[in-house]
Amino acid sequence: MTYRLPEEVEALRRAVQELAETRIRPRAAEVDREGAFPWDYVQWLREHDLFALGIPEEYGGLGAGLLALAVATEELSRVDAVAGLLVAVQELGTLPIILAGTEEQKRRFLPRCASGEWLAAFGLTEPEAGSDAAGTRTRAVREGDHYVLNGLKHFVTNAGVAGVYVVFASTDPQRGAKGITAFIVEADTPGFSIGRLQHKMGIRGSTTGELVFRDARVPATNRLGEEGEGFKIAMATLDRTRTNIAAQAVGIAQGALDLALEYAKGRRQFGQPIAEFQGIQFMLADMAMQTEAARQLLYRACARLDEEETTLRRLPAEASRLSAMAKAFASDVAMKVTTDAVQILGGYGYMVDYPAERMMRDAKITQIYEGTNQIQRLVIARSLLDG
Ligand SMILES: Cc1cc2nc3c(=O)[nH]c(=O)nc-3n(C[C@H](O)[C@H](O)[C@H](O)COP(=O)(O)OP(=O)(O)OC[C@H]3O[C@@H](n4cnc5c(N)ncnc54)[C@H](O)[C@@H]3O)c2cc1C
């Protein structure tokens, strides 16, 4: 099955492309070099309503669906993966509220996230609980009309810049995954602070850091869903949002292909453009094939997921399998294509004067976060074997 995207999605693509080319491209190398959070990007994304894409219309959003989100993330990431990540993480941090929030919680938090006044974050990973997120050690104990949280989350995107964090903590350690509960933690919650911000190989403008809970008092009204429903909420979220990481990967790969193509046409060796060497042509052809295959799988996964209701009900195996396939495939493609782009640029590819090496560093993270590609393969294999 091939896809002709709806006209409104293509119109969105054109608008995002223009923003990316005129505003973000000139800033991308500087954001990477300085590793400082790009608040100017946030302002531009706000002005273009891009934080509203995934949020339902009744809560101030555009309710545009995962396919539209993917196209926006792809086009931003083509120029700078950090810009794409801002849109992707807004979805990651708000989808748990959309999936499991009460009407009051949705009204309180979603409109401010849709406008981009608040950035959102998702705190699941801990030092001892990465791929095995069921091993969450952060504790939440009910005391009257509050929960008291103690523990540490790490590797959290948007740490320190988000206004609202969805955090997962155990309310019943004996029950393992079934004892995990989700909470909405506001940035000014007493007892909650930001710990160390990590220095990274890529996506250096994005913040990644620790969330520290020392007797943090979270109102019981900020509990998402029932006690013990947190793991289910986290998995239902990730099942859908990993298409955004696939989109980030497709965008990075396309950006690297564009660059390699231009360079190969202009660079002359042995008296001719290197694009005339068959060895380079075959590399370019493979890069284009792989990027397009990843894009089609991504769009297929998004279109399939957009057929499903946005509820906590478990997705059909085929839908979550497609989502895992798109994430693993696209991120492997991004790594391969960016590495090949560096090769086509030769020594210049290794230098910071060209964006190829940044794209290669940025591509790497797409194989790791929102579930490593080993975990995606487990998801795919299990769904095949159980089906
Ligand atoms: C820049 C960045 C941003 C991030 N943002 C967020 C965020 O916003 N929120 C959040 O909650 N988390 C975030 N993460 C965390 C990320 O999702 C985890 O790093 C990832 O899930 C892997 O966990 P880990 O690092 O503990 O690795 P581990 O789980 O320790 O894995 C180490 C290696 O073992 C492999 N492995 C583990 N289990 C298996 C298995 N069963 N079979 C085969 N191989 C296996 C893994 O694939 C990996 O190769 C972020 C991470 C980074 C680096």
The ligand as a Gaussian input file, in Angstrom:
#p B3LYP/6-31G(d) Opt

LIG

0 1
 C       19.350000      11.747000      25.255000
 C       18.380000      10.861000      25.955000
 C       17.102000      11.320000      26.191000
 C       16.190000      10.518000      26.895000
 N       14.947000      11.008000      27.187000
 C       14.141000      10.295000      28.017000
 C       12.918000      10.844000      28.504000
 O       12.511000      11.958000      28.131000
 N       12.197000      10.135000      29.400000
 C       12.588000       8.913000      29.843000
 O       11.897000       8.325000      30.673000
 N       13.734000       8.338000      29.374000
 C       14.518000       9.003000      28.489000
 N       15.693000       8.457000      28.031000
 C       16.068000       7.130000      28.489000
 C       16.048000       6.067000      27.410000
 O       14.741000       5.751000      27.046000
 C       16.867000       4.880000      27.946000
 O       18.229000       5.280000      27.923000
 C       16.656000       3.615000      27.150000
 O       15.358000       3.137000      27.324000
 C       17.647000       2.515000      27.546000
 O       17.778000       2.384000      28.921000
 P       19.250000       2.350000      29.545000
 O       19.963000       3.559000      29.068000
 O       19.126000       2.171000      31.014000
 O       19.948000       1.101000      28.894000
 P       19.834000      -0.435000      29.367000
 O       18.403000      -0.796000      29.572000
 O       20.765000      -0.666000      30.486000
 O       20.370000      -1.175000      28.081000
 C       21.752000      -1.355000      27.805000
 C       21.858000      -2.246000      26.554000
 O       21.267000      -3.528000      26.832000
 C       20.260000      -3.801000      25.857000
 N       19.187000      -4.575000      26.467000
 C       18.507000      -4.304000      27.623000
 N       17.574000      -5.239000      27.848000
 C       17.639000      -6.111000      26.801000
 C       16.920000      -7.296000      26.439000
 N       15.906000      -7.741000      27.169000
 N       17.265000      -7.922000      25.289000
 C       18.294000      -7.463000      24.508000
 N       18.998000      -6.354000      24.812000
 C       18.673000      -5.678000      25.929000
 C       19.784000      -2.452000      25.378000
 O       19.175000      -2.540000      24.102000
 C       21.096000      -1.670000      25.370000
 O       21.790000      -1.954000      24.167000
 C       16.587000       9.226000      27.321000
 C       17.878000       8.772000      27.043000
 C       18.765000       9.566000      26.389000
 C       20.150000       9.035000      26.141000

